[in-house]
Amino acid sequence: MSLTVNNHYDVVIVGAGMVGASLACALTHGSGFEGLKLLLVEASPVLASSPVQQPGFDARSTVLSAGTMAYFSQLGLDQELLSAAAPITEIHVSDQGRIGGVHLDSKQQGVSALGHVIENIKLGQTLNQALLRAANLELCAPVQVTAINPCIEGMQLLLAKVTDNNTITGITQAINFPENKEITASLVVLAEGGRSSLCANRGIEHYSHNYNQSALIANVAFTKPHASCAYERFTPKGPLALLPLEDREGVHRAALVWTHSSADISEIMAMKDEALLQQLQQDFGKKLGTFTRIGKRSMYPLALQLAHEQIRPALVLLGNVAHSLHPVAGQGFNLAMRDTMALAFNIRESLQQNVSPGSFTRLQCYLQAVQQDQQHTISFSDYMTRLFSSTNWLSTWTRTFGMASIDLLPPLKRQLNRQAMGLAQSRISLS
Ligand SMILES: Cc1cc2nc3c(=O)[nH]c(=O)nc-3n(C[C@H](O)[C@H](O)[C@H](O)COP(=O)(O)OP(=O)(O)OC[C@H]3O[C@@H](n4cnc5c(N)ncnc54)[C@H](O)[C@@H]3O)c2cc1C
């Protein structure tokens, strides 16, 4: 790995969160990228053993759909991920206080798992280790991109070393990095997450819908085995999801994603553990026995945020900076992963055709390839959020009727299964 930064790259990825790191893995592990000059810039330190300084690799857990796991298998990372993840073989969707519900089962799909739940820290470890062993990748961290401007070569970037972190030990890729440096790139991939300053810098605006909801995230322990079942329960206060985690020292565990209105969340966050567990027990019921413990809690305000433009000449937006969804249906990263693989495929085609990867015509092909999937997934996720957050009689009736019909109509159920598994869309292959 080089410590001196070149002046021009074919592709520069800004941000090594889940999405930027996955793209870097695709461009270094897939075939057909030989000779690609690739730089990844990350504002936080990128450490193999402890990725917690990167904002995306925090105490959350992520459901990786079967489709996403198939992509990670193409990148040679599935075995490492599987060893750290818990399978989901069943999904139970129910509405508190109402009979019926939807039951999705991997056996009905003829697959071993509908998806896998992985703690973000472990996902970060796997991705960071893959980045640090990649031969044809240059990585600058902790370095921030402070400005991007169109130029004759494509895009000019201003890089600034992040110096206020004195506690970095282990690998620091920017040891010999000057305080500031200007470089150019044929294509810049902005994967800088939901709070993008570079988009604002380029005048790219976002549509934003505030759901007036926040999610409380924590790991919980309980007395009955979860048997690899994920639960999604809709309560009058908001949706509550319990995602199976691996048992630790004989303790049964799940990741809790508990959505509340923004007005109620501070009160819930301030509750003592015992009172919170009691409330959870009351809202969820006894399917997992008694809740015995809750770990560190975090809170995430929830909004739908969509960029008005995803491509410009020499520029593409990827991940949360392009579309940030409510986590109710576990679709945000899985959708971004499909975009990521489509972009990698597009870059490879550009290389094969000897065309700049930042060519606007090529980027239009990328957008065309992903647009329908994005629209469908975003509408599905938004519809689910609004439907299951509402207490008006029409929504309640639609929910009850909808769940009953899904459970009784096998083709409808199969389609929902395929959406949950990330298999409703066509697959890209980099092999
Ligand atoms: C509570 C919750 C639960 C979720 N659960 C699921 C789930 O189960 N399944 C699912 O598919 N999705 C889920 N999601 C969505 C998923 O977390 C996001 O899709 C994903 O985190 C997006 O990652 P990202 O790489 O785009 O952004 P981030 O993770 O925010 O990464 C951005 C990176 O860019 C770096 N950066 C920023 N600016 C600069 C700069 N100027 N220069 C250099 N580096 C920079 C940051 O340091 C950071 O490391 C969930 C989201 C939430 C909030």
The ligand as a MOL file (V3000), in Angstrom:
LIG
                    3D

  0  0  0     0  0            999 V3000
M  V30 BEGIN CTAB
M  V30 COUNTS 53 58 0 0 0
M  V30 BEGIN ATOM
M  V30 1 C -31.0690 2.0720 12.8140 0
M  V30 2 C -30.7010 1.6330 11.4350 0
M  V30 3 C -30.7780 0.2850 11.0900 0
M  V30 4 C -30.4860 -0.1230 9.7840 0
M  V30 5 N -30.6170 -1.4430 9.4540 0
M  V30 6 C -30.4280 -1.8220 8.1850 0
M  V30 7 C -30.6150 -3.1940 7.7880 0
M  V30 8 O -30.9300 -4.0500 8.6040 0
M  V30 9 N -30.4130 -3.5310 6.4820 0
M  V30 10 C -30.0590 -2.6080 5.5540 0
M  V30 11 O -29.9240 -2.9530 4.3730 0
M  V30 12 N -29.8450 -1.3180 5.8950 0
M  V30 13 C -30.0130 -0.9040 7.1810 0
M  V30 14 N -29.7930 0.3940 7.5260 0
M  V30 15 C -29.2540 1.3200 6.5190 0
M  V30 16 C -27.7240 1.2690 6.4660 0
M  V30 17 O -27.2050 1.4770 7.7600 0
M  V30 18 C -27.1940 2.3430 5.5220 0
M  V30 19 O -27.6860 2.0410 4.2460 0
M  V30 20 C -25.6730 2.3510 5.4530 0
M  V30 21 O -25.1360 2.6300 6.7160 0
M  V30 22 C -25.1700 3.4070 4.4850 0
M  V30 23 O -23.7540 3.4080 4.4990 0
M  V30 24 P -22.8920 4.5120 3.7660 0
M  V30 25 O -21.5630 3.8720 3.5180 0
M  V30 26 O -23.6330 5.0980 2.6230 0
M  V30 27 O -22.7330 5.7150 4.8220 0
M  V30 28 P -21.8890 5.7870 6.1790 0
M  V30 29 O -21.9370 4.4980 6.8960 0
M  V30 30 O -22.3610 7.0100 6.8720 0
M  V30 31 O -20.3760 6.0050 5.7050 0
M  V30 32 C -19.8880 7.2180 5.1980 0
M  V30 33 C -18.3730 7.2730 5.4040 0
M  V30 34 O -17.8430 8.4010 4.7190 0
M  V30 35 C -16.8840 9.0510 5.5420 0
M  V30 36 N -16.8540 10.4700 5.1160 0
M  V30 37 C -17.8510 11.3870 5.1920 0
M  V30 38 N -17.4810 12.5460 4.6190 0
M  V30 39 C -16.2090 12.3660 4.1770 0
M  V30 40 C -15.2940 13.2200 3.4860 0
M  V30 41 N -15.6210 14.4680 3.1380 0
M  V30 42 N -14.0630 12.7340 3.1930 0
M  V30 43 C -13.7320 11.4540 3.5220 0
M  V30 44 N -14.5790 10.5940 4.1580 0
M  V30 45 C -15.8010 11.0480 4.4760 0
M  V30 46 C -17.4330 8.8670 6.9720 0
M  V30 47 O -16.3860 8.9860 7.9250 0
M  V30 48 C -18.0100 7.4500 6.8810 0
M  V30 49 O -17.0740 6.4470 7.2450 0
M  V30 50 C -30.0700 0.8290 8.8200 0
M  V30 51 C -29.9670 2.1780 9.1750 0
M  V30 52 C -30.2810 2.5850 10.4720 0
M  V30 53 C -30.1700 4.0440 10.8330 0
M  V30 END ATOM
M  V30 BEGIN BOND
M  V30 1 1 1 2
M  V30 2 1 2 3
M  V30 3 2 2 52
M  V30 4 2 3 4
M  V30 5 1 4 5
M  V30 6 1 4 50
M  V30 7 2 5 6
M  V30 8 1 6 7
M  V30 9 1 6 13
M  V30 10 2 7 8
M  V30 11 1 7 9
M  V30 12 1 9 10
M  V30 13 2 10 11
M  V30 14 1 10 12
M  V30 15 2 12 13
M  V30 16 1 13 14
M  V30 17 1 14 15
M  V30 18 1 14 50
M  V30 19 1 15 16
M  V30 20 1 16 17
M  V30 21 1 16 18
M  V30 22 1 18 19
M  V30 23 1 18 20
M  V30 24 1 20 21
M  V30 25 1 20 22
M  V30 26 1 22 23
M  V30 27 1 23 24
M  V30 28 2 24 25
M  V30 29 1 24 26
M  V30 30 1 24 27
M  V30 31 1 27 28
M  V30 32 2 28 29
M  V30 33 1 28 30
M  V30 34 1 28 31
M  V30 35 1 31 32
M  V30 36 1 32 33
M  V30 37 1 33 34
M  V30 38 1 33 48
M  V30 39 1 34 35
M  V30 40 1 35 36
M  V30 41 1 35 46
M  V30 42 1 36 37
M  V30 43 1 36 45
M  V30 44 2 37 38
M  V30 45 1 38 39
M  V30 46 1 39 40
M  V30 47 2 39 45
M  V30 48 1 40 41
M  V30 49 2 40 42
M  V30 50 1 42 43
M  V30 51 2 43 44
M  V30 52 1 44 45
M  V30 53 1 46 47
M  V30 54 1 46 48
M  V30 55 1 48 49
M  V30 56 2 50 51
M  V30 57 1 51 52
M  V30 58 1 52 53
M  V30 END BOND
M  V30 END CTAB
M  END
